[in-house]
Amino acid sequence: MEQKINYLEEKMAIMQHELAQMSHEVYAQQKEVAQLMLEIEKLKSRLENMQPDSGILSPNDDVPPPHY
């Protein structure tokens, strides 16, 4: 019976350790997602503020490739 208790205690300790690691990973990923979302918002803002004569064609500019 004592062996079984020791086994269960070991399993519980391992699971607690793994849970702590996963929690840390989730936190790191949430932080990274927040940074990426901020970067996306910055890029969207830059695109919205771009001048039409910036040299970048819009999808509506139906210009054939130079080899035609």
PDB file as gemmi writes it, atoms N, CA and C in Angstrom:
CRYST1    1.000    1.000    1.000  90.00  90.00  90.00 P 1                      
ATOM      1  N   MET A   1       0.829  -1.196   0.000  1.00  0.00           N  
ATOM      2  CA  MET A   1       0.000   0.000   0.000  1.00  0.00           C  
ATOM      3  C   MET A   1       0.872   1.259   0.000  1.00  0.00           C  
ATOM      4  N   GLU A   2       1.960   1.221   0.769  1.00  0.00           N  
ATOM      5  CA  GLU A   2       2.841   2.382   0.842  1.00  0.00           C  
ATOM      6  C   GLU A   2       3.517   2.634  -0.505  1.00  0.00           C  
ATOM      7  N   GLN A   3       3.840   1.566  -1.233  1.00  0.00           N  
ATOM      8  CA  GLN A   3       4.429   1.723  -2.566  1.00  0.00           C  
ATOM      9  C   GLN A   3       3.460   2.456  -3.496  1.00  0.00           C  
ATOM     10  N   LYS A   4       2.206   2.091  -3.397  1.00  0.00           N  
ATOM     11  CA  LYS A   4       1.196   2.718  -4.238  1.00  0.00           C  
ATOM     12  C   LYS A   4       1.065   4.209  -3.909  1.00  0.00           C  
ATOM     13  N   ILE A   5       1.114   4.533  -2.627  1.00  0.00           N  
ATOM     14  CA  ILE A   5       1.033   5.940  -2.207  1.00  0.00           C  
ATOM     15  C   ILE A   5       2.242   6.704  -2.728  1.00  0.00           C  
ATOM     16  N   ASN A   6       3.437   6.111  -2.594  1.00  0.00           N  
ATOM     17  CA  ASN A   6       4.654   6.756  -3.096  1.00  0.00           C  
ATOM     18  C   ASN A   6       4.572   6.970  -4.609  1.00  0.00           C  
ATOM     19  N   TYR A   7       4.074   5.951  -5.305  1.00  0.00           N  
ATOM     20  CA  TYR A   7       3.918   6.044  -6.756  1.00  0.00           C  
ATOM     21  C   TYR A   7       2.981   7.197  -7.122  1.00  0.00           C  
ATOM     22  N   LEU A   8       1.863   7.274  -6.432  1.00  0.00           N  
ATOM     23  CA  LEU A   8       0.897   8.337  -6.710  1.00  0.00           C  
ATOM     24  C   LEU A   8       1.457   9.720  -6.370  1.00  0.00           C  
ATOM     25  N   GLU A   9       2.229   9.801  -5.290  1.00  0.00           N  
ATOM     26  CA  GLU A   9       2.848  11.075  -4.924  1.00  0.00           C  
ATOM     27  C   GLU A   9       3.854  11.509  -5.984  1.00  0.00           C  
ATOM     28  N   GLU A  10       4.629  10.555  -6.493  1.00  0.00           N  
ATOM     29  CA  GLU A  10       5.590  10.871  -7.552  1.00  0.00           C  
ATOM     30  C   GLU A  10       4.868  11.351  -8.811  1.00  0.00           C  
ATOM     31  N   LYS A  11       3.807  10.634  -9.178  1.00  0.00           N  
ATOM     32  CA  LYS A  11       3.034  11.022 -10.355  1.00  0.00           C  
ATOM     33  C   LYS A  11       2.460  12.426 -10.187  1.00  0.00           C  
ATOM     34  N   MET A  12       1.947  12.713  -9.003  1.00  0.00           N  
ATOM     35  CA  MET A  12       1.367  14.019  -8.741  1.00  0.00           C  
ATOM     36  C   MET A  12       2.433  15.116  -8.830  1.00  0.00           C  
ATOM     37  N   ALA A  13       3.619  14.849  -8.304  1.00  0.00           N  
ATOM     38  CA  ALA A  13       4.699  15.831  -8.366  1.00  0.00           C  
ATOM     39  C   ALA A  13       5.099  16.095  -9.816  1.00  0.00           C  
ATOM     40  N   ILE A  14       5.175  15.033 -10.605  1.00  0.00           N  
ATOM     41  CA  ILE A  14       5.513  15.188 -12.025  1.00  0.00           C  
ATOM     42  C   ILE A  14       4.442  16.004 -12.733  1.00  0.00           C  
ATOM     43  N   MET A  15       3.190  15.698 -12.456  1.00  0.00           N  
ATOM     44  CA  MET A  15       2.091  16.415 -13.102  1.00  0.00           C  
ATOM     45  C   MET A  15       2.074  17.891 -12.697  1.00  0.00           C  
ATOM     46  N   GLN A  16       2.370  18.176 -11.439  1.00  0.00           N  
ATOM     47  CA  GLN A  16       2.416  19.564 -10.988  1.00  0.00           C  
ATOM     48  C   GLN A  16       3.528  20.318 -11.707  1.00  0.00           C  
ATOM     49  N   HIS A  17       4.672  19.655 -11.861  1.00  0.00           N  
ATOM     50  CA  HIS A  17       5.796  20.271 -12.564  1.00  0.00           C  
ATOM     51  C   HIS A  17       5.428  20.541 -14.028  1.00  0.00           C  
ATOM     52  N   GLU A  18       4.821  19.565 -14.682  1.00  0.00           N  
ATOM     53  CA  GLU A  18       4.423  19.730 -16.078  1.00  0.00           C  
ATOM     54  C   GLU A  18       3.361  20.817 -16.224  1.00  0.00           C  
ATOM     55  N   LEU A  19       2.448  20.893 -15.289  1.00  0.00           N  
ATOM     56  CA  LEU A  19       1.422  21.936 -15.318  1.00  0.00           C  
ATOM     57  C   LEU A  19       2.058  23.319 -15.203  1.00  0.00           C  
ATOM     58  N   ALA A  20       3.048  23.445 -14.335  1.00  0.00           N  
ATOM     59  CA  ALA A  20       3.740  24.725 -14.182  1.00  0.00           C  
ATOM     60  C   ALA A  20       4.458  25.100 -15.478  1.00  0.00           C  
ATOM     61  N   GLN A  21       5.084  24.116 -16.119  1.00  0.00           N  
ATOM     62  CA  GLN A  21       5.765  24.382 -17.388  1.00  0.00           C  
ATOM     63  C   GLN A  21       4.768  24.816 -18.462  1.00  0.00           C  
ATOM     64  N   MET A  22       3.644  24.124 -18.547  1.00  0.00           N  
ATOM     65  CA  MET A  22       2.630  24.474 -19.544  1.00  0.00           C  
ATOM     66  C   MET A  22       2.059  25.858 -19.274  1.00  0.00           C  
ATOM     67  N   SER A  23       1.862  26.177 -18.018  1.00  0.00           N  
ATOM     68  CA  SER A  23       1.347  27.493 -17.658  1.00  0.00           C  
ATOM     69  C   SER A  23       2.321  28.578 -18.110  1.00  0.00           C  
ATOM     70  N   HIS A  24       3.602  28.324 -17.908  1.00  0.00           N  
ATOM     71  CA  HIS A  24       4.630  29.270 -18.343  1.00  0.00           C  
ATOM     72  C   HIS A  24       4.606  29.423 -19.866  1.00  0.00           C  
ATOM     73  N   GLU A  25       4.470  28.328 -20.583  1.00  0.00           N  
ATOM     74  CA  GLU A  25       4.408  28.365 -22.045  1.00  0.00           C  
ATOM     75  C   GLU A  25       3.187  29.143 -22.531  1.00  0.00           C  
ATOM     76  N   VAL A  26       2.053  28.910 -21.911  1.00  0.00           N  
ATOM     77  CA  VAL A  26       0.831  29.625 -22.297  1.00  0.00           C  
ATOM     78  C   VAL A  26       1.015  31.122 -22.073  1.00  0.00           C  
ATOM     79  N   TYR A  27       1.606  31.492 -20.958  1.00  0.00           N  
ATOM     80  CA  TYR A  27       1.853  32.904 -20.668  1.00  0.00           C  
ATOM     81  C   TYR A  27       2.766  33.512 -21.730  1.00  0.00           C  
ATOM     82  N   ALA A  28       3.838  32.801 -22.075  1.00  0.00           N  
ATOM     83  CA  ALA A  28       4.777  33.305 -23.081  1.00  0.00           C  
ATOM     84  C   ALA A  28       4.086  33.451 -24.434  1.00  0.00           C  
ATOM     85  N   GLN A  29       3.243  32.496 -24.791  1.00  0.00           N  
ATOM     86  CA  GLN A  29       2.537  32.566 -26.065  1.00  0.00           C  
ATOM     87  C   GLN A  29       1.528  33.712 -26.073  1.00  0.00           C  
ATOM     88  N   GLN A  30       0.847  33.927 -24.972  1.00  0.00           N  
ATOM     89  CA  GLN A  30      -0.103  35.042 -24.895  1.00  0.00           C  
ATOM     90  C   GLN A  30       0.623  36.374 -25.048  1.00  0.00           C  
ATOM     91  N   LYS A  31       1.787  36.471 -24.446  1.00  0.00           N  
ATOM     92  CA  LYS A  31       2.582  37.687 -24.550  1.00  0.00           C  
ATOM     93  C   LYS A  31       3.028  37.906 -25.999  1.00  0.00           C  
ATOM     94  N   GLU A  32       3.460  36.834 -26.654  1.00  0.00           N  
ATOM     95  CA  GLU A  32       3.884  36.925 -28.047  1.00  0.00           C  
ATOM     96  C   GLU A  32       2.710  37.292 -28.960  1.00  0.00           C  
ATOM     97  N   VAL A  33       1.552  36.706 -28.728  1.00  0.00           N  
ATOM     98  CA  VAL A  33       0.362  37.027 -29.526  1.00  0.00           C  
ATOM     99  C   VAL A  33       0.007  38.500 -29.356  1.00  0.00           C  
ATOM    100  N   ALA A  34       0.083  39.004 -28.144  1.00  0.00           N  
ATOM    101  CA  ALA A  34      -0.225  40.416 -27.903  1.00  0.00           C  
ATOM    102  C   ALA A  34       0.746  41.313 -28.669  1.00  0.00           C  
ATOM    103  N   GLN A  35       2.027  40.953 -28.680  1.00  0.00           N  
ATOM    104  CA  GLN A  35       3.018  41.737 -29.416  1.00  0.00           C  
ATOM    105  C   GLN A  35       2.746  41.681 -30.918  1.00  0.00           C  
ATOM    106  N   LEU A  36       2.387  40.504 -31.411  1.00  0.00           N  
ATOM    107  CA  LEU A  36       2.085  40.363 -32.835  1.00  0.00           C  
ATOM    108  C   LEU A  36       0.839  41.151 -33.220  1.00  0.00           C  
ATOM    109  N   MET A  37      -0.163  41.144 -32.365  1.00  0.00           N  
ATOM    110  CA  MET A  37      -1.377  41.917 -32.636  1.00  0.00           C  
ATOM    111  C   MET A  37      -1.060  43.411 -32.695  1.00  0.00           C  
ATOM    112  N   LEU A  38      -0.203  43.872 -31.802  1.00  0.00           N  
ATOM    113  CA  LEU A  38       0.204  45.274 -31.811  1.00  0.00           C  
ATOM    114  C   LEU A  38       0.936  45.602 -33.108  1.00  0.00           C  
ATOM    115  N   GLU A  39       1.814  44.709 -33.528  1.00  0.00           N  
ATOM    116  CA  GLU A  39       2.550  44.916 -34.775  1.00  0.00           C  
ATOM    117  C   GLU A  39       1.596  44.943 -35.973  1.00  0.00           C  
ATOM    118  N   ILE A  40       0.600  44.075 -35.977  1.00  0.00           N  
ATOM    119  CA  ILE A  40      -0.395  44.062 -37.054  1.00  0.00           C  
ATOM    120  C   ILE A  40      -1.147  45.385 -37.090  1.00  0.00           C  
ATOM    121  N   GLU A  41      -1.533  45.893 -35.930  1.00  0.00           N  
ATOM    122  CA  GLU A  41      -2.247  47.174 -35.884  1.00  0.00           C  
ATOM    123  C   GLU A  41      -1.377  48.305 -36.425  1.00  0.00           C  
ATOM    124  N   LYS A  42      -0.086  48.281 -36.092  1.00  0.00           N  
ATOM    125  CA  LYS A  42       0.829  49.300 -36.612  1.00  0.00           C  
ATOM    126  C   LYS A  42       0.917  49.217 -38.134  1.00  0.00           C  
ATOM    127  N   LEU A  43       1.029  47.991 -38.655  1.00  0.00           N  
ATOM    128  CA  LEU A  43       1.119  47.813 -40.106  1.00  0.00           C  
ATOM    129  C   LEU A  43      -0.172  48.241 -40.803  1.00  0.00           C  
ATOM    130  N   LYS A  44      -1.316  47.918 -40.201  1.00  0.00           N  
ATOM    131  CA  LYS A  44      -2.596  48.345 -40.774  1.00  0.00           C  
ATOM    132  C   LYS A  44      -2.672  49.865 -40.828  1.00  0.00           C  
ATOM    133  N   SER A  45      -2.234  50.503 -39.771  1.00  0.00           N  
ATOM    134  CA  SER A  45      -2.254  51.960 -39.718  1.00  0.00           C  
ATOM    135  C   SER A  45      -1.344  52.550 -40.796  1.00  0.00           C  
ATOM    136  N   ARG A  46      -0.169  51.962 -40.962  1.00  0.00           N  
ATOM    137  CA  ARG A  46       0.751  52.443 -42.001  1.00  0.00           C  
ATOM    138  C   ARG A  46       0.142  52.275 -43.387  1.00  0.00           C  
ATOM    139  N   LEU A  47      -0.510  51.144 -43.626  1.00  0.00           N  
ATOM    140  CA  LEU A  47      -1.146  50.917 -44.930  1.00  0.00           C  
ATOM    141  C   LEU A  47      -2.266  51.914 -45.182  1.00  0.00           C  
ATOM    142  N   GLU A  48      -3.056  52.197 -44.173  1.00  0.00           N  
ATOM    143  CA  GLU A  48      -4.160  53.139 -44.325  1.00  0.00           C  
ATOM    144  C   GLU A  48      -3.661  54.554 -44.586  1.00  0.00           C  
ATOM    145  N   ASN A  49      -2.501  54.891 -44.043  1.00  0.00           N  
ATOM    146  CA  ASN A  49      -1.965  56.245 -44.187  1.00  0.00           C  
ATOM    147  C   ASN A  49      -1.053  56.403 -45.395  1.00  0.00           C  
ATOM    148  N   MET A  50      -0.858  55.347 -46.173  1.00  0.00           N  
ATOM    149  CA  MET A  50       0.013  55.421 -47.342  1.00  0.00           C  
ATOM    150  C   MET A  50      -0.580  56.329 -48.404  1.00  0.00           C  
ATOM    151  N   GLN A  51       0.283  57.075 -49.045  1.00  0.00           N  
ATOM    152  CA  GLN A  51      -0.131  57.945 -50.145  1.00  0.00           C  
ATOM    153  C   GLN A  51      -0.347  57.097 -51.396  1.00  0.00           C  
ATOM    154  N   PRO A  52      -1.318  57.474 -52.234  1.00  0.00           N  
ATOM    155  CA  PRO A  52      -1.577  56.697 -53.446  1.00  0.00           C  
ATOM    156  C   PRO A  52      -0.391  56.656 -54.407  1.00  0.00           C  
ATOM    157  N   ASP A  53       0.464  57.676 -54.374  1.00  0.00           N  
ATOM    158  CA  ASP A  53       1.610  57.702 -55.288  1.00  0.00           C  
ATOM    159  C   ASP A  53       2.874  57.146 -54.627  1.00  0.00           C  
ATOM    160  N   SER A  54       2.714  56.218 -53.719  1.00  0.00           N  
ATOM    161  CA  SER A  54       3.857  55.673 -52.985  1.00  0.00           C  
ATOM    162  C   SER A  54       4.653  54.655 -53.791  1.00  0.00           C  
ATOM    163  N   GLY A  55       4.183  54.321 -55.000  1.00  0.00           N  
ATOM    164  CA  GLY A  55       4.897  53.352 -55.819  1.00  0.00           C  
ATOM    165  C   GLY A  55       4.418  51.931 -55.627  1.00  0.00           C  
ATOM    166  N   ILE A  56       3.499  51.734 -54.718  1.00  0.00           N  
ATOM    167  CA  ILE A  56       2.948  50.403 -54.475  1.00  0.00           C  
ATOM    168  C   ILE A  56       1.592  50.332 -55.162  1.00  0.00           C  
ATOM    169  N   LEU A  57       1.431  49.338 -56.015  1.00  0.00           N  
ATOM    170  CA  LEU A  57       0.178  49.191 -56.752  1.00  0.00           C  
ATOM    171  C   LEU A  57      -0.879  48.550 -55.883  1.00  0.00           C  
ATOM    172  N   SER A  58      -2.092  49.011 -56.057  1.00  0.00           N  
ATOM    173  CA  SER A  58      -3.200  48.384 -55.347  1.00  0.00           C  
ATOM    174  C   SER A  58      -3.692  47.199 -56.172  1.00  0.00           C  
ATOM    175  N   PRO A  59      -4.455  46.299 -55.574  1.00  0.00           N  
ATOM    176  CA  PRO A  59      -4.979  45.149 -56.325  1.00  0.00           C  
ATOM    177  C   PRO A  59      -5.881  45.567 -57.486  1.00  0.00           C  
ATOM    178  N   ASN A  60      -6.436  46.767 -57.433  1.00  0.00           N  
ATOM    179  CA  ASN A  60      -7.314  47.248 -58.498  1.00  0.00           C  
ATOM    180  C   ASN A  60      -6.546  47.722 -59.727  1.00  0.00           C  
ATOM    181  N   ASP A  61      -5.256  47.970 -59.577  1.00  0.00           N  
ATOM    182  CA  ASP A  61      -4.429  48.392 -60.712  1.00  0.00           C  
ATOM    183  C   ASP A  61      -4.120  47.164 -61.552  1.00  0.00           C  
ATOM    184  N   ASP A  62      -4.843  47.025 -62.650  1.00  0.00           N  
ATOM    185  CA  ASP A  62      -4.756  45.823 -63.473  1.00  0.00           C  
ATOM    186  C   ASP A  62      -3.689  46.020 -64.545  1.00  0.00           C  
ATOM    187  N   VAL A  63      -2.454  46.109 -64.137  1.00  0.00           N  
ATOM    188  CA  VAL A  63      -1.354  46.331 -65.061  1.00  0.00           C  
ATOM    189  C   VAL A  63      -0.768  44.975 -65.440  1.00  0.00           C  
ATOM    190  N   PRO A  64      -0.636  44.694 -66.738  1.00  0.00           N  
ATOM    191  CA  PRO A  64      -0.059  43.405 -67.128  1.00  0.00           C  
ATOM    192  C   PRO A  64       1.429  43.348 -66.781  1.00  0.00           C  
ATOM    193  N   PRO A  65       1.959  42.171 -66.569  1.00  0.00           N  
ATOM    194  CA  PRO A  65       3.392  42.036 -66.270  1.00  0.00           C  
ATOM    195  C   PRO A  65       4.240  42.584 -67.422  1.00  0.00           C  
ATOM    196  N   PRO A  66       5.488  42.954 -67.159  1.00  0.00           N  
ATOM    197  CA  PRO A  66       6.327  43.595 -68.177  1.00  0.00           C  
ATOM    198  C   PRO A  66       6.629  42.708 -69.391  1.00  0.00           C  
ATOM    199  N   HIS A  67       6.497  41.420 -69.282  1.00  0.00           N  
ATOM    200  CA  HIS A  67       6.843  40.555 -70.416  1.00  0.00           C  
ATOM    201  C   HIS A  67       5.744  40.468 -71.466  1.00  0.00           C  
ATOM    202  N   TYR A  68       4.610  41.135 -71.285  1.00  0.00           N  
ATOM    203  CA  TYR A  68       3.541  41.111 -72.283  1.00  0.00           C  
ATOM    204  C   TYR A  68       3.695  42.245 -73.249  1.00  0.00           C  
TER     205      TYR A  68                                                      
END                                                                             
